[in-house]
Amino acid sequence: MSTAYSGTFITLEGPEGAGKTTQLKLLSKKLEAVNCKHIITRDPGGTPLGKQIRRILLNPENPVKAIAELLLYQADRAQNVEEVIKPALEKGFVVFCDRYIDSTLAYQGYGRGLSLELIEETNQIATGGLLPALTILFDLSSEEGLSRLHPGSHDRIEREALEFHKKVRNGYLELAEKSPERWQIIDAARPLTTVQAQLAKVLSEKLNLDLPE
């Protein structure tokens, strides 16, 4: 049984180097300027427990098996939904989450090859069925995305082979094609200011706000 919330839940997705986090920081300032109550969280790492899980997941020295990786992401997500996301939605906030259930489908499903059905089942358990009203995909080629990363400081996921990252990107595009009513795709290969203007346009329409582009 779904729960009605007065707030709006929006997720941002994309392959490595797509610029989601940078765009969220810029967006937050625009939302503050129009007095839009909002919070930003991330998956993984949106809670104190989640920060510890994030360190385990991204440490390149940790060899993590695919199924263990999946369950760690879901543990982080379950905590974040209960501790941060649901309470903020109940208060009427717009909640932005930097990655969510679709990341797990893209990375652990399409990338790692785990069963999509298994991932959807664990997503349901971790979130209680909480779906975003809008998911924005920042899309760009795997080659360009990886080239944007700071050399020498790649985390465990970023260090995966190019073929893995290509599978992840293709997975995202397939997910967006399956649920076009929920997804908006932004070309993240374009200049930062252009991407910023496109994001502001998408959100202005969704939230009925007049955000400066």
HELIX and SHEET records of a PDB file:
HELIX    1   1 LYS A   20  ALA A   33  1                                  14    
HELIX    2   2 PRO A   48  LEU A   58  1                                  11    
HELIX    3   3 ALA A   66  ASN A   80  1                                  15    
HELIX    4   4 VAL A   81  ILE A   85  3                                   5    
HELIX    5   5 LYS A   86  GLU A   90  1                                   5    
HELIX    6   6 ILE A  101  THR A  104  1                                   4    
HELIX    7   7 LEU A  105  GLY A  111  3                                   7    
HELIX    8   8 LEU A  116  THR A  127  1                                  12    
HELIX    9   9 SER A  142  SER A  147  1                                   6    
HELIX   10  10 LEU A  162  LYS A  178  1                                  17    
HELIX   11  11 LEU A  192  LEU A  207  1                                  16    
SHEET    1   A 5 HIS A  38  ARG A  42  0                                        
SHEET    2   A 5 VAL A  94  ASP A  98  1                                        
SHEET    3   A 5 THR A   8  GLU A  13  1                                        
SHEET    4   A 5 LEU A 134  ASP A 139  1                                        
SHEET    5   A 5 TRP A 183  ASP A 187  1                                        
END                                                                             
